[in-house]
Amino acid sequence: MDNYNNEYTGSKNRKYTNGEITVYWYPRKCIHATTCFRELIEVFNPRKRPWVNMNGASTKEIIRVVDLCPTGALAYKYNDQITDNDTPSALNGHETEIRVMEDGPLIIRGSFKLTGTDGKEYNNPKMVSLCRCGASMNKPFCDGTHSKTGYKGK
Amino acid sequence: MENNYSAEIKILENGPIQIKGEFVFRDSSGHKTTEYKEIYICRCGRSGNKPFCDNTHLKHG
């Protein structure tokens, strides 16, 4: 019934650790945006097995790139925050993350309810990108216009 | 049915984005917090307190 949670319980899910953090990999969520390996091939190399090498870069750098994953197929948690009964779905299934992109949109990811100005509900989207610059032709969503108008915004 | 979402997002007409509930908020410098329970994000591009709304949109229509 709930596809969103099923993606966290598949048998192909993997986790990788460097002792400090654990990176979770949910292949069913991946849309092959290629962000991870273009940013950090030393850690995320799809030609290698295992494809994630946690010794290839610093924890800080790994976190930076995991956070760039647009679909949430990659996630991480500090090991000292992981408890024995932590399952990937418990980590992520009911969380929402709001990210402000510098000079760009607001990205919302996770499990949330979105209601439009007319009261219309968007049923459980997994990720949306909302206009912050005021110039999108597809409001409330971002259509990339901010880069043409030179929008500046923290 | 039990709600299966942690946060509610409302787009306010001619106004900001209202976000209520439990969420991780990450600003443009990468700083994360879970302290906020209700925030309003500027949607007009003119707030003096970005990313938050400061009601500047009321002056500009």
Backbone of each chain as ProteinMPNN parsed JSONL, in Angstrom:
{"seq_chain_A": "MDNYNNEYTGSKNRKYTNGEITVYWYPRKCIHATTCFRELIEVFNPRKRPWVNMNGASTKEIIRVVDLCPTGALAYKYNDQITDNDTPSALNGHETEIRVMEDGPLIIRGSFKLTGTDGKEYNNPKMVSLCRCGASMNKPFCDGTHSKTGYKGK", "coords_chain_A": {"N_chain_A": [[0.821, -1.187, 0.0], [1.853, 1.243, 0.826], [4.075, 2.633, -0.987], [6.206, 4.252, -0.499], [7.374, 3.542, 1.955], [8.038, 0.9, 1.383], [10.249, 1.103, -0.201], [12.261, 1.332, 1.57], [12.636, -1.113, 2.654], [13.517, -3.058, 0.995], [15.309, -5.97, -0.229], [17.629, -5.394, -1.499], [18.733, -3.191, -0.402], [21.475, -1.454, 1.084], [24.079, -0.957, 3.555], [26.826, 1.063, 4.573], [29.807, 1.658, 6.401], [32.16, 3.869, 8.027], [32.963, 3.669, 10.54], [32.417, 5.985, 11.863], [30.227, 7.283, 10.643], [27.239, 5.889, 9.121], [26.378, 5.049, 5.874], [23.44, 4.8, 4.027], [21.935, 2.952, 1.444], [19.469, 2.999, -0.886], [18.443, 1.376, -3.421], [16.052, 1.315, -4.937], [15.065, 3.819, -4.876], [16.719, 5.319, -6.378], [17.289, 7.458, -9.138], [19.291, 7.612, -10.867], [20.699, 10.048, -11.09], [23.303, 10.716, -11.097], [24.743, 12.405, -9.504], [26.232, 11.718, -7.184], [28.523, 10.212, -7.963], [29.702, 11.932, -9.763], [30.436, 13.959, -8.128], [32.056, 12.738, -6.193], [33.924, 10.448, -6.893], [35.776, 8.893, -5.686], [34.576, 7.761, -3.519], [31.948, 7.016, -4.27], [31.558, 4.79, -6.585], [30.224, 3.405, -9.26], [31.216, 1.351, -10.826], [32.677, -0.29, -9.298], [32.84, -2.955, -6.804], [32.395, -3.473, -3.385], [30.199, -0.738, -4.31], [30.375, 1.551, -2.856], [32.93, 3.161, -1.215], [33.938, 3.696, 1.845], [36.288, 4.64, 2.824], [37.3, 6.393, 1.079], [37.17, 9.147, 1.269], [36.867, 12.034, 3.474], [34.713, 12.007, 6.396], [33.188, 14.342, 6.517], [33.167, 15.19, 3.86], [31.878, 13.038, 2.634], [29.338, 13.231, 3.796], [28.559, 15.688, 2.748], [28.171, 15.058, 0.038], [26.281, 12.975, 0.121], [24.133, 14.432, 1.045], [23.544, 15.859, -1.221], [22.201, 14.143, -2.866], [19.435, 13.842, -4.917], [17.143, 12.312, -4.619], [17.019, 10.973, -2.231], [17.963, 8.421, -2.208], [20.414, 7.909, -1.216], [21.416, 8.053, 2.143], [22.4, 9.088, 5.464], [23.67, 8.376, 8.769], [24.947, 9.276, 11.948], [27.012, 6.99, 13.669], [26.901, 6.851, 16.46], [24.365, 7.589, 16.942], [22.746, 5.597, 16.217], [20.547, 3.081, 17.09], [20.002, -0.287, 18.387], [17.572, -1.293, 17.416], [17.121, 0.192, 15.22], [15.817, 0.569, 12.094], [16.125, 1.018, 8.564], [13.686, 2.133, 7.665], [12.649, 3.241, 9.948], [14.449, 5.243, 10.327], [14.009, 6.988, 8.204], [11.438, 6.935, 7.087], [9.309, 8.533, 7.995], [10.166, 11.109, 8.053], [10.772, 14.567, 7.419], [12.584, 16.729, 5.377], [13.645, 20.024, 5.012], [15.152, 22.08, 2.75], [17.03, 24.953, 2.127], [18.049, 26.348, -0.806], [20.851, 28.127, -1.819], [20.377, 31.213, -3.437], [18.362, 30.004, -4.827], [15.676, 27.557, -5.052], [13.285, 26.237, -2.567], [13.734, 23.143, -1.233], [11.883, 20.319, -0.54], [11.688, 17.295, 1.102], [10.744, 13.944, 1.742], [8.251, 12.759, 3.999], [5.376, 14.365, 3.721], [2.589, 16.66, 3.793], [1.285, 18.581, 1.205], [-0.331, 21.585, 0.565], [-2.03, 23.562, -1.746], [-2.654, 27.024, -2.842], [-5.332, 27.143, -3.482], [-6.433, 25.354, -1.812], [-6.125, 22.827, -2.678], [-4.91, 19.546, -2.299], [-1.771, 18.08, -2.599], [-1.062, 14.858, -3.067], [0.9, 13.281, -0.869], [3.615, 13.866, -2.022], [7.015, 12.977, -2.763], [9.17, 14.562, -3.088], [9.563, 18.004, -3.528], [10.191, 21.075, -5.266], [10.17, 24.296, -4.438], [9.295, 27.566, -5.528], [11.171, 30.437, -4.651], [11.866, 32.879, -5.524], [9.883, 34.339, -6.668], [9.366, 34.597, -9.349], [8.765, 32.401, -10.902], [7.068, 30.67, -13.564], [5.509, 28.609, -13.027], [4.285, 28.457, -10.528], [3.263, 26.987, -7.394], [5.766, 25.925, -7.801], [9.278, 25.623, -8.513], [10.747, 26.733, -11.561], [13.178, 27.159, -12.534], [13.608, 29.768, -13.285], [14.845, 31.579, -11.571], [17.575, 31.567, -12.062], [17.81, 32.97, -14.381], [16.88, 35.493, -13.722], [18.641, 36.305, -11.898], [18.293, 35.99, -9.177], [18.948, 36.559, -5.754], [19.364, 35.028, -2.721], [19.544, 34.061, 0.605]], "CA_chain_A": [[0.0, 0.0, 0.0], [2.674, 2.447, 0.945], [5.316, 2.41, -1.74], [7.311, 5.034, 0.042], [8.069, 2.755, 2.96], [8.593, -0.312, 0.811], [11.572, 1.372, -0.747], [13.247, 1.236, 2.64], [12.705, -2.459, 3.215], [13.924, -4.005, -0.048], [16.473, -6.802, 0.114], [18.836, -4.874, -2.15], [19.263, -2.047, 0.341], [22.8, -1.704, 1.65], [24.659, 0.097, 4.38], [28.285, 1.104, 4.564], [30.237, 2.528, 7.501], [33.595, 4.107, 8.243], [33.13, 3.681, 11.992], [31.886, 7.236, 12.404], [28.869, 7.389, 10.102], [26.784, 4.813, 8.245], [25.668, 5.517, 4.688], [22.403, 3.866, 3.602], [21.723, 2.977, -0.008], [18.154, 2.453, -1.239], [18.503, 1.411, -4.89], [14.765, 1.535, -5.61], [14.77, 5.249, -4.934], [17.703, 5.989, -7.239], [16.893, 7.736, -10.521], [20.55, 7.726, -11.607], [20.994, 11.455, -11.346], [24.778, 10.69, -11.229], [25.355, 13.437, -8.661], [27.192, 11.208, -6.194], [29.85, 9.858, -8.49], [30.35, 13.097, -10.385], [30.998, 14.773, -7.045], [33.013, 12.052, -5.322], [34.137, 9.12, -7.472], [36.632, 8.133, -4.757], [33.691, 7.051, -2.579], [30.79, 6.444, -4.975], [32.018, 4.347, -7.896], [29.295, 2.337, -9.65], [31.904, 0.252, -11.515], [33.371, -1.13, -8.307], [32.038, -3.681, -5.818], [31.169, -2.681, -3.242], [30.316, 0.514, -5.072], [30.656, 2.647, -1.93], [34.17, 2.991, -0.451], [33.839, 4.685, 2.917], [37.618, 5.165, 3.151], [37.77, 7.195, -0.049], [37.147, 10.585, 1.559], [36.563, 12.332, 4.875], [33.307, 11.939, 6.781], [32.542, 15.61, 6.157], [32.981, 15.204, 2.411], [30.851, 12.037, 2.311], [28.049, 13.808, 4.188], [28.222, 16.748, 1.79], [27.675, 14.48, -1.215], [25.025, 12.261, 0.427], [23.089, 15.457, 1.13], [23.209, 16.354, -2.561], [21.386, 13.149, -3.58], [18.132, 14.494, -5.06], [16.001, 11.416, -4.398], [17.064, 10.302, -0.94], [18.456, 7.041, -2.352], [21.522, 7.872, -0.258], [21.14, 8.72, 3.414], [23.459, 8.741, 6.417], [23.409, 8.643, 10.175], [26.115, 9.076, 12.799], [26.904, 5.679, 14.311], [26.533, 6.941, 17.875], [22.931, 7.876, 17.031], [22.019, 4.422, 15.733], [20.254, 2.13, 18.152], [19.919, -1.656, 17.895], [16.348, -1.575, 16.673], [16.993, 1.118, 14.109], [15.744, 0.038, 10.741], [16.145, 2.157, 7.65], [12.402, 2.816, 7.572], [12.505, 4.057, 11.15], [15.289, 6.419, 10.169], [13.65, 7.944, 7.166], [10.112, 6.788, 6.508], [8.35, 9.558, 8.4], [10.872, 12.357, 8.288], [10.726, 15.574, 6.369], [13.719, 17.637, 5.385], [13.459, 21.262, 4.274], [16.467, 22.635, 2.417], [17.057, 26.228, 1.415], [19.152, 26.378, -1.751], [21.305, 29.511, -1.963], [19.962, 31.832, -4.709], [17.498, 29.053, -5.54], [14.376, 27.204, -4.475], [13.169, 25.507, -1.312], [13.536, 21.736, -1.575], [11.251, 19.582, 0.554], [11.865, 15.883, 0.807], [10.349, 13.083, 2.849], [6.81, 12.465, 4.058], [4.726, 15.599, 4.13], [1.384, 17.006, 3.04], [1.412, 19.889, 0.571], [-1.617, 22.155, 0.185], [-1.875, 24.736, -2.605], [-3.404, 28.228, -2.445], [-6.764, 26.889, -3.668], [-6.831, 24.298, -0.897], [-5.871, 21.528, -3.298], [-3.832, 18.795, -1.653], [-0.918, 17.236, -3.43], [-1.051, 13.676, -2.221], [2.161, 12.652, -0.492], [4.761, 13.894, -2.931], [8.237, 12.607, -2.037], [10.099, 15.678, -3.173], [9.136, 19.136, -4.346], [11.088, 22.205, -5.316], [9.23, 25.414, -4.424], [9.856, 28.858, -5.941], [11.423, 31.452, -3.611], [12.268, 34.158, -6.134], [8.673, 35.056, -7.053], [9.295, 34.786, -10.804], [8.452, 31.157, -11.624], [5.823, 30.635, -14.322], [4.841, 27.366, -12.639], [4.151, 28.515, -9.073], [4.308, 27.322, -6.415], [6.99, 25.167, -8.032], [10.426, 26.256, -9.173], [10.951, 26.328, -12.951], [14.548, 27.531, -12.925], [13.668, 31.181, -13.691], [15.733, 32.344, -10.681], [18.935, 31.714, -12.603], [17.752, 34.011, -15.431], [16.638, 36.816, -13.15], [19.742, 36.629, -10.996], [17.78, 36.024, -7.798], [19.892, 36.33, -4.658], [18.645, 34.815, -1.467], [20.073, 33.06, 1.53]], "C_chain_A": [[0.869, 1.255, 0.0], [4.024, 2.231, 0.272], [6.504, 3.126, -1.133], [8.092, 4.225, 1.068], [8.688, 1.494, 2.384], [9.991, -0.104, 0.264], [12.657, 1.266, 0.319], [13.416, -0.178, 3.179], [13.137, -3.502, 2.185], [15.199, -4.752, 0.311], [17.75, -6.282, -0.527], [19.397, -3.642, -1.446], [20.587, -2.43, 0.985], [23.152, -0.608, 2.642], [26.162, -0.064, 4.462], [28.722, 2.029, 5.691], [31.747, 2.727, 7.477], [33.894, 4.145, 9.742], [32.532, 4.913, 12.634], [30.439, 7.46, 11.953], [28.538, 6.12, 9.317], [26.003, 5.439, 7.095], [24.7, 4.425, 4.253], [22.143, 4.059, 2.114], [20.425, 2.254, -0.326], [18.016, 2.463, -2.758], [17.166, 1.686, -5.568], [14.39, 3.01, -5.678], [15.647, 5.979, -5.949], [17.129, 6.222, -8.635], [18.136, 7.991, -11.373], [20.829, 9.162, -12.037], [22.501, 11.679, -11.497], [25.494, 11.72, -10.354], [26.473, 12.872, -7.795], [28.534, 10.898, -6.82], [30.505, 10.971, -9.281], [31.01, 13.962, -9.319], [32.157, 14.071, -6.34], [33.211, 10.604, -5.782], [35.0, 8.245, -6.543], [35.792, 7.308, -3.776], [32.572, 6.321, -3.331], [31.207, 6.069, -6.396], [31.186, 3.156, -8.354], [29.966, 1.177, -10.379], [32.595, -0.691, -10.538], [32.381, -1.869, -7.416], [32.871, -3.873, -4.559], [31.312, -1.305, -3.885], [30.575, 1.717, -4.194], [31.908, 2.312, -1.126], [34.243, 4.079, 0.605], [35.202, 5.246, 3.327], [38.152, 6.108, 2.07], [37.789, 8.699, 0.204], [36.789, 10.777, 3.034], [35.06, 12.208, 5.13], [32.561, 13.188, 6.324], [32.223, 15.656, 4.658], [31.898, 14.206, 1.98], [29.463, 12.595, 2.635], [27.605, 14.875, 3.185], [27.584, 16.151, 0.535], [26.39, 13.685, -0.995], [23.868, 13.264, 0.468], [22.688, 16.01, -0.238], [22.298, 15.398, -3.322], [19.952, 13.67, -3.683], [16.946, 13.612, -4.675], [15.956, 10.818, -3.005], [17.475, 8.841, -1.046], [19.693, 6.829, -1.478], [21.108, 8.635, 0.992], [22.279, 8.362, 4.366], [22.97, 8.987, 7.831], [24.721, 8.457, 10.932], [25.951, 7.786, 13.591], [26.47, 5.78, 15.768], [25.063, 7.33, 18.055], [22.084, 6.688, 16.578], [21.784, 3.483, 16.909], [20.029, 0.749, 17.542], [18.683, -1.911, 17.032], [16.107, -0.577, 15.55], [16.891, 0.359, 12.796], [15.763, 1.233, 9.804], [14.803, 2.875, 7.595], [12.166, 3.692, 8.796], [13.335, 5.334, 11.034], [14.629, 7.462, 9.284], [12.186, 7.971, 6.776], [9.157, 7.917, 6.852], [9.045, 10.876, 8.697], [10.698, 13.299, 7.111], [11.941, 16.464, 6.505], [13.425, 18.821, 4.481], [14.844, 21.823, 3.988], [16.327, 23.928, 1.648], [18.266, 26.218, 0.494], [19.553, 27.836, -1.972], [20.964, 30.024, -3.368], [19.015, 30.926, -5.5], [16.266, 28.695, -4.73], [14.458, 26.612, -3.065], [12.881, 24.056, -1.69], [12.989, 20.998, -0.362], [11.203, 18.112, 0.176], [11.38, 15.078, 1.99], [8.869, 12.792, 2.813], [6.093, 13.682, 4.599], [3.456, 15.786, 3.313], [1.559, 18.405, 2.486], [0.038, 20.364, 0.133], [-1.39, 23.439, -0.601], [-2.751, 25.889, -2.152], [-4.905, 28.019, -2.574], [-7.273, 25.791, -2.745], [-6.602, 22.901, -1.443], [-4.699, 20.831, -2.603], [-3.068, 17.979, -2.676], [-0.647, 15.998, -2.592], [0.354, 13.098, -2.049], [3.264, 12.686, -1.551], [6.014, 13.534, -2.142], [9.231, 13.749, -2.029], [9.479, 16.775, -4.017], [10.173, 20.243, -4.249], [10.208, 23.437, -5.473], [9.944, 26.727, -4.719], [10.018, 29.79, -4.739], [11.632, 32.823, -4.213], [11.06, 34.981, -6.564], [8.479, 35.148, -8.553], [8.946, 33.52, -11.587], [7.137, 31.278, -12.382], [4.996, 29.409, -13.936], [4.671, 27.309, -11.125], [3.091, 27.53, -8.569], [5.654, 26.647, -6.688], [8.051, 26.005, -8.736], [10.472, 25.797, -10.622], [12.317, 26.774, -13.462], [14.7, 28.991, -13.308], [14.655, 31.988, -12.847], [17.126, 32.53, -11.27], [18.97, 32.75, -13.721], [17.634, 35.399, -14.822], [17.735, 37.221, -12.173], [19.304, 36.758, -9.551], [18.9, 35.734, -6.793], [19.101, 36.11, -3.383], [19.259, 33.712, -0.637], [18.993, 32.054, 1.87]], "O_chain_A": [[0.622, 2.201, -0.749], [4.972, 1.723, 0.871], [7.646, 2.678, -1.233], [9.323, 4.219, 1.056], [9.745, 1.058, 2.839], [10.814, -1.019, 0.264], [13.837, 1.125, -0.001], [14.243, -0.416, 4.059], [13.124, -4.698, 2.473], [16.05, -4.251, 1.045], [18.844, -6.688, -0.137], [20.429, -3.111, -1.856], [20.795, -3.577, 1.379], [22.62, 0.501, 2.593], [26.694, -1.173, 4.424], [28.097, 3.063, 5.924], [32.503, 1.888, 6.985], [34.959, 4.603, 10.156], [32.177, 4.896, 13.812], [29.558, 7.778, 12.752], [29.428, 5.377, 8.903], [25.095, 6.244, 7.303], [25.086, 3.263, 4.125], [22.133, 5.179, 1.604], [20.288, 1.056, -0.075], [17.53, 3.439, -3.33], [17.143, 2.236, -6.669], [13.507, 3.401, -6.442], [15.358, 7.112, -6.332], [16.559, 5.316, -9.243], [18.036, 8.528, -12.476], [21.151, 9.437, -13.193], [22.922, 12.731, -11.977], [26.71, 11.885, -10.454], [27.54, 13.476, -7.682], [29.574, 11.272, -6.279], [31.723, 10.972, -9.46], [32.019, 14.618, -9.576], [33.124, 14.716, -5.936], [32.731, 9.664, -5.148], [34.953, 7.017, -6.613], [36.247, 6.283, -3.268], [32.288, 5.155, -3.059], [31.211, 6.909, -7.296], [31.403, 2.031, -7.902], [29.354, 0.121, -10.539], [33.046, -1.77, -10.923], [31.226, -1.462, -7.287], [33.979, -4.401, -4.655], [32.417, -0.773, -3.99], [30.948, 2.782, -4.687], [31.948, 1.296, -0.434], [34.563, 5.231, 0.31], [35.272, 6.212, 4.086], [39.294, 6.562, 2.132], [38.372, 9.446, -0.582], [36.457, 9.827, 3.742], [34.248, 12.292, 4.209], [31.445, 13.105, 5.811], [31.15, 16.101, 4.25], [31.104, 14.487, 1.081], [28.529, 12.449, 1.847], [26.432, 14.953, 2.822], [26.587, 16.666, 0.029], [25.497, 13.718, -1.841], [22.77, 12.982, -0.011], [21.602, 16.57, -0.385], [21.685, 15.789, -4.315], [19.312, 13.916, -2.66], [15.853, 14.123, -4.431], [14.952, 10.212, -2.631], [17.349, 8.095, -0.076], [19.981, 5.71, -1.055], [20.529, 9.718, 0.913], [23.039, 7.431, 4.099], [21.996, 9.704, 8.061], [25.515, 7.579, 10.595], [24.875, 7.515, 14.124], [25.757, 4.908, 16.266], [24.568, 7.394, 19.181], [20.855, 6.764, 16.559], [22.717, 3.136, 17.634], [19.883, 0.621, 16.327], [18.739, -2.649, 16.048], [15.01, -0.513, 14.995], [17.788, -0.405, 12.44], [15.447, 2.348, 10.218], [14.769, 4.101, 7.489], [11.557, 4.758, 8.696], [12.967, 6.376, 11.576], [14.677, 8.659, 9.568], [11.732, 8.95, 6.184], [8.27, 8.226, 6.057], [8.561, 11.67, 9.504], [10.504, 12.879, 5.97], [12.29, 16.9, 7.602], [13.011, 18.655, 3.334], [15.63, 22.018, 4.915], [15.607, 24.004, 0.653], [19.396, 26.093, 0.964], [18.709, 28.68, -2.273], [21.23, 29.35, -4.363], [18.886, 31.076, -6.715], [15.86, 29.435, -3.833], [15.529, 26.504, -2.467], [11.905, 23.772, -2.383], [13.575, 21.052, 0.72], [10.748, 17.735, -0.904], [11.581, 15.484, 3.134], [8.288, 12.6, 1.745], [6.186, 13.997, 5.785], [3.271, 15.152, 2.274], [1.94, 19.319, 3.216], [-0.677, 19.656, -0.575], [-0.637, 24.31, -0.165], [-3.507, 25.757, -1.189], [-5.678, 28.649, -1.853], [-8.413, 25.345, -2.877], [-6.853, 21.909, -0.759], [-3.652, 21.429, -2.353], [-3.651, 17.281, -3.506], [-0.058, 16.094, -1.516], [0.914, 12.505, -2.971], [3.787, 11.639, -1.933], [6.055, 13.775, -0.936], [10.028, 13.897, -1.103], [8.934, 16.513, -5.09], [10.928, 20.332, -3.28], [9.57, 23.617, -6.51], [11.047, 26.974, -4.231], [9.114, 29.915, -3.913], [11.582, 33.827, -3.504], [11.183, 36.182, -6.802], [7.494, 35.737, -8.996], [8.843, 33.565, -12.813], [6.197, 31.913, -11.903], [3.904, 29.203, -14.465], [4.88, 26.265, -10.506], [2.114, 27.273, -9.272], [6.584, 26.782, -5.893], [7.75, 26.96, -9.452], [10.264, 24.617, -10.905], [12.578, 26.766, -14.665], [15.806, 29.425, -13.628], [15.237, 32.96, -13.328], [17.783, 33.537, -11.008], [20.014, 33.344, -13.989], [18.208, 36.363, -15.33], [17.751, 38.349, -11.682], [19.872, 37.54, -8.789], [19.684, 34.8, -6.96], [18.26, 36.931, -3.018], [19.466, 32.592, -1.102], [19.235, 31.124, 2.639]]}, "seq_chain_B": "MENNYSAEIKILENGPIQIKGEFVFRDSSGHKTTEYKEIYICRCGRSGNKPFCDNTHLKHG", "coords_chain_B": {"N_chain_B": [[-7.587, 6.826, 8.94], [-4.246, 6.75, 9.993], [-2.152, 9.621, 10.022], [0.42, 9.72, 7.657], [2.481, 11.46, 7.451], [4.97, 13.843, 8.446], [5.116, 16.532, 8.426], [3.324, 19.536, 7.589], [2.755, 21.399, 4.744], [1.853, 24.507, 3.552], [0.86, 26.495, 0.857], [0.533, 29.837, 0.899], [-1.828, 32.102, -0.378], [-0.688, 34.711, -2.409], [1.297, 35.058, -0.573], [3.611, 33.73, 1.91], [5.318, 30.47, 2.237], [3.969, 28.195, 4.392], [5.173, 26.176, 6.96], [4.592, 23.502, 9.014], [5.007, 21.382, 11.852], [6.971, 18.416, 12.337], [10.244, 18.583, 11.379], [13.378, 18.543, 9.61], [15.374, 21.308, 9.251], [17.336, 22.914, 6.904], [19.593, 25.391, 6.331], [20.897, 27.732, 3.825], [23.591, 27.727, 4.192], [24.133, 25.245, 5.048], [23.678, 24.581, 7.642], [21.972, 22.643, 10.026], [18.825, 22.164, 11.687], [16.418, 20.989, 14.073], [14.741, 22.42, 15.489], [12.702, 24.189, 14.761], [9.159, 24.521, 14.682], [7.143, 25.744, 13.399], [7.261, 27.63, 10.559], [7.658, 30.39, 8.236], [8.293, 30.788, 4.932], [9.783, 33.001, 2.671], [8.301, 33.849, -0.418], [8.151, 35.744, -2.298], [10.499, 36.856, -2.943], [11.508, 39.192, -1.893], [11.911, 39.598, 0.79], [13.465, 41.018, 3.672], [14.621, 39.393, 5.411], [15.488, 36.864, 4.579], [15.837, 33.286, 4.651], [13.269, 33.677, 5.533], [9.883, 34.931, 5.738], [9.058, 38.381, 5.884], [6.863, 39.872, 5.655], [7.105, 41.757, 3.643], [5.939, 41.351, 1.171], [3.371, 42.363, 1.334], [3.581, 45.055, 0.872], [4.155, 45.179, -1.763], [2.189, 43.964, -3.182]], "CA_chain_B": [[-6.206, 6.36, 8.73], [-3.232, 7.554, 10.671], [-1.348, 10.446, 9.12], [1.747, 9.168, 7.44], [3.437, 12.516, 7.154], [5.448, 14.476, 9.668], [5.031, 17.984, 8.304], [2.314, 20.06, 6.68], [3.24, 22.56, 3.999], [0.754, 25.201, 2.886], [1.234, 27.661, 0.056], [-0.455, 30.871, 1.207], [-2.065, 32.905, -1.57], [0.02, 35.996, -2.385], [2.093, 35.11, 0.655], [4.725, 32.802, 2.057], [5.112, 29.036, 2.422], [3.86, 27.879, 5.823], [5.611, 24.81, 7.25], [4.276, 23.17, 10.407], [5.163, 19.981, 12.222], [8.308, 17.95, 12.671], [11.064, 18.538, 10.174], [14.76, 18.997, 9.674], [15.52, 22.502, 8.433], [18.732, 23.117, 6.536], [19.692, 26.682, 5.649], [21.724, 27.684, 2.617], [24.99, 27.48, 4.532], [24.277, 23.832, 5.409], [23.378, 24.377, 9.061], [20.722, 21.907, 10.208], [18.187, 22.244, 12.992], [15.072, 20.42, 14.161], [14.084, 23.223, 16.525], [11.52, 24.904, 14.288], [7.901, 23.779, 14.595], [6.295, 26.476, 12.453], [8.023, 28.708, 9.921], [7.098, 30.983, 7.02], [9.396, 31.011, 3.995], [9.497, 34.03, 1.666], [8.0, 33.355, -1.751], [8.094, 36.874, -3.235], [11.876, 37.209, -3.3], [11.855, 40.544, -1.447], [12.042, 39.704, 2.239], [14.742, 41.478, 4.2], [15.02, 38.414, 6.419], [15.476, 35.558, 3.913], [14.752, 32.771, 3.815], [11.965, 33.813, 6.172], [8.985, 36.009, 5.319], [8.965, 39.512, 6.814], [5.652, 40.582, 5.23], [7.378, 42.748, 2.598], [5.033, 41.114, 0.035], [2.159, 43.171, 1.492], [3.848, 46.381, 0.302], [4.34, 45.106, -3.22], [1.094, 43.266, -3.844]], "C_chain_B": [[-5.226, 7.314, 9.411], [-2.457, 8.396, 9.647], [0.003, 9.805, 8.91], [2.718, 10.25, 6.97], [3.812, 13.222, 8.444], [5.278, 15.982, 9.623], [3.926, 18.359, 7.325], [2.835, 21.339, 6.053], [2.039, 23.191, 3.325], [1.322, 26.371, 2.108], [0.161, 28.715, 0.311], [-0.582, 31.823, 0.019], [-1.451, 34.299, -1.409], [0.869, 36.161, -1.119], [3.112, 33.995, 0.706], [4.328, 31.312, 2.057], [5.075, 28.788, 3.93], [4.27, 26.417, 6.017], [5.389, 24.538, 8.735], [4.535, 21.699, 10.66], [6.583, 19.656, 12.627], [9.108, 17.885, 11.385], [12.493, 18.957, 10.493], [14.861, 20.196, 8.751], [17.0, 22.753, 8.179], [18.831, 24.426, 5.775], [20.727, 26.608, 4.531], [23.205, 27.517, 2.94], [25.19, 26.054, 5.034], [23.964, 23.538, 6.861], [22.015, 23.717, 9.216], [20.16, 22.123, 11.603], [16.832, 21.534, 12.942], [14.227, 21.238, 15.14], [12.788, 23.869, 16.058], [10.299, 23.989, 14.259], [6.936, 24.455, 13.636], [7.113, 27.62, 11.875], [7.296, 29.183, 8.662], [8.267, 31.367, 6.124], [8.955, 31.987, 2.904], [9.317, 33.407, 0.286], [8.008, 34.497, -2.769], [9.486, 37.33, -3.654], [12.345, 38.52, -2.711], [12.023, 40.691, 0.057], [13.43, 40.225, 2.615], [15.315, 40.491, 5.201], [15.006, 36.995, 5.824], [16.28, 34.538, 4.693], [13.353, 33.0, 4.396], [11.191, 35.017, 5.626], [9.045, 37.135, 6.345], [7.789, 40.431, 6.432], [5.907, 41.698, 4.223], [6.415, 42.59, 1.422], [3.77, 41.979, 0.117], [2.336, 44.565, 0.875], [3.847, 46.363, -1.223], [3.171, 44.451, -3.934], [1.518, 41.911, -4.361]], "O_chain_B": [[-5.394, 8.533, 9.385], [-2.151, 7.931, 8.549], [0.66, 9.393, 9.866], [3.644, 9.991, 6.201], [3.058, 13.199, 9.417], [5.292, 16.641, 10.662], [3.626, 17.631, 6.379], [3.296, 22.246, 6.746], [1.291, 22.52, 2.615], [2.144, 27.136, 2.611], [-1.003, 28.502, -0.028], [0.419, 32.291, -0.524], [-1.669, 34.974, -0.403], [1.118, 37.278, -0.666], [3.441, 33.387, -0.312], [3.159, 30.963, 1.897], [6.015, 29.123, 4.652], [3.775, 25.529, 5.322], [5.917, 25.24, 9.597], [4.31, 20.863, 9.785], [7.303, 20.488, 13.179], [8.713, 17.224, 10.424], [12.771, 19.622, 11.491], [14.475, 20.111, 7.585], [17.808, 22.799, 9.106], [18.236, 24.576, 4.707], [21.353, 25.57, 4.312], [23.996, 27.197, 2.052], [26.304, 25.686, 5.408], [23.979, 22.38, 7.278], [21.028, 24.158, 8.626], [20.905, 22.25, 12.575], [16.185, 21.486, 11.896], [13.152, 20.813, 15.562], [11.875, 24.078, 16.856], [10.392, 22.828, 13.862], [6.019, 23.818, 13.118], [7.6, 28.477, 12.611], [6.448, 28.486, 8.105], [9.12, 32.168, 6.505], [7.898, 31.824, 2.296], [10.093, 32.543, -0.122], [7.886, 34.254, -3.97], [9.635, 38.097, -4.605], [13.468, 38.944, -2.986], [12.253, 41.796, 0.548], [14.427, 39.914, 1.964], [16.378, 40.73, 5.775], [14.571, 36.046, 6.476], [17.282, 34.875, 5.322], [12.362, 32.562, 3.811], [11.772, 35.98, 5.126], [9.079, 36.874, 7.547], [7.733, 41.595, 6.828], [5.016, 42.509, 3.971], [6.1, 43.569, 0.746], [3.166, 42.294, -0.908], [1.372, 45.177, 0.415], [3.582, 47.369, -1.88], [3.157, 44.386, -5.163], [0.708, 41.193, -4.947]]}, "name": "protein", "num_of_chains": 2, "seq": "MDNYNNEYTGSKNRKYTNGEITVYWYPRKCIHATTCFRELIEVFNPRKRPWVNMNGASTKEIIRVVDLCPTGALAYKYNDQITDNDTPSALNGHETEIRVMEDGPLIIRGSFKLTGTDGKEYNNPKMVSLCRCGASMNKPFCDGTHSKTGYKGKMENNYSAEIKILENGPIQIKGEFVFRDSSGHKTTEYKEIYICRCGRSGNKPFCDNTHLKHG"}
